[in-house]
Amino acid sequence: MLTNTHILLIVGGGIAAYKSLDLIRRLRRAGAEVTPVLTRAGAEFVTPLSVSSLAGKRMFSDLWDLTDEAEMGHIQLSRVADLVVVAPATADLMAKMAQGRADDLASTLLLATDTPVLIAPAMNVRMWEHPATRRNLAILESDGIEVVGPGIGDMACGEYGAGRMSEPDEILASVSRRFSVGVLEGKHVLVTSGPTHEPIDPVRYIANRSSGAQGTAIARAAREAGARVTFVTGPASVAPPSGVEVVAVETAAQMAAAVEAALPADAAVFAAAVADWRVAEPSARKTKKADGARPALDLVENPDILAGVARRADRPALVVGFAAETHDVVENARAKRARKGCDWILANDVSEGTGIMGGTENAVTLVTGEGEETWERAGKDAVARRLVARIAERLA
Ligand code: CTP
């Protein structure tokens, strides 16, 4: 996802610095080269040894200013990277950046760089809400600096509010998004999403717990990567992304027709939780209790939209399905991939307790013809961007 990218990571002095160790690990796992810079205050929270060990290379610090300067000028250090990430960005670092001060290695790099900068602020809630920080934030944003977070929650200082540094996967997602811009330019991507509703009578229907969050995130990520996106969605509980062509449907049959109408496409991702069955003959009138009898539903199978598209002669070059499983996740996904004839399956464990269906995170295993890879649990947006990056590689 970040192959051939070089990130200069400035670790400021805050309790959240420990999360930056995890961020280094994730950036590298995504393929980035990471050159770490630890501020003097940052070194009070994490050790230079842990930072350089995780980065797999030496780190730069104010502590060794003189030798750093001799080996590599700070101007050069600030220019080798494709992106500068400041995490945690303390109130002090933000103030220095806003004022253009250069009184230590980190602030000098930030002033000398002509590379885009992304910051992940982390500080006490009162510092975050202080008018001085609000002013600095406004300046940094107008200077074109991307700001990720901060999140809201319990803070190390015992208070509650805004100021927690965003989780490493969110920062990684923002970093990835910068590098995925344009990779799907000129491509048409079809995404199905959400549940379907199968009517029983005019007021009742069969449904499932899908929120549509993962499909929505995929459509958004594909759009952000430059694709033209057709988004065929059942009645989801999250709003569709902007900039995509939304086709709202209710039933599996309507979804099948909308998908058919949207073809041809370069890639199709079937994230919808399509009802497997529909009521053979929905009642035209509301079924009444007073009728006495226990109602029995005569169910018939819905057409498999994914399998239908995967078998077409003019199928998209890449057809991706999902497998929502509660047990034997990978084995079932492998079998499903073969049965449905799609190229890839993203398998996820939706058993109770995982919090995945209807939740904000996902943990998936990508099953392809070449094998499987398990992706670390992450926000649905991060999973979406990772998938989109893989789709772009495949379509390139
Ligand atoms: N799918 C589809 N049309 C259907 C049913 C499923 O397009 N009528 C797609 C889903 O969007 C998903 C994939 O098929 O990409 C897997 O769906 P899932 O419900 O997990 O699998 P099933 O085929 O229903 O298999 P099973 O019920 O045995 O788990």
Residues whose N, C-alpha, C, O or C-beta is under 5 A from the ligand:
A	BS01	CTP	F270 A271 A272 A273 V274 A275 D276 N302 P303 D304 I305 L306 G321 F322 A323 A324
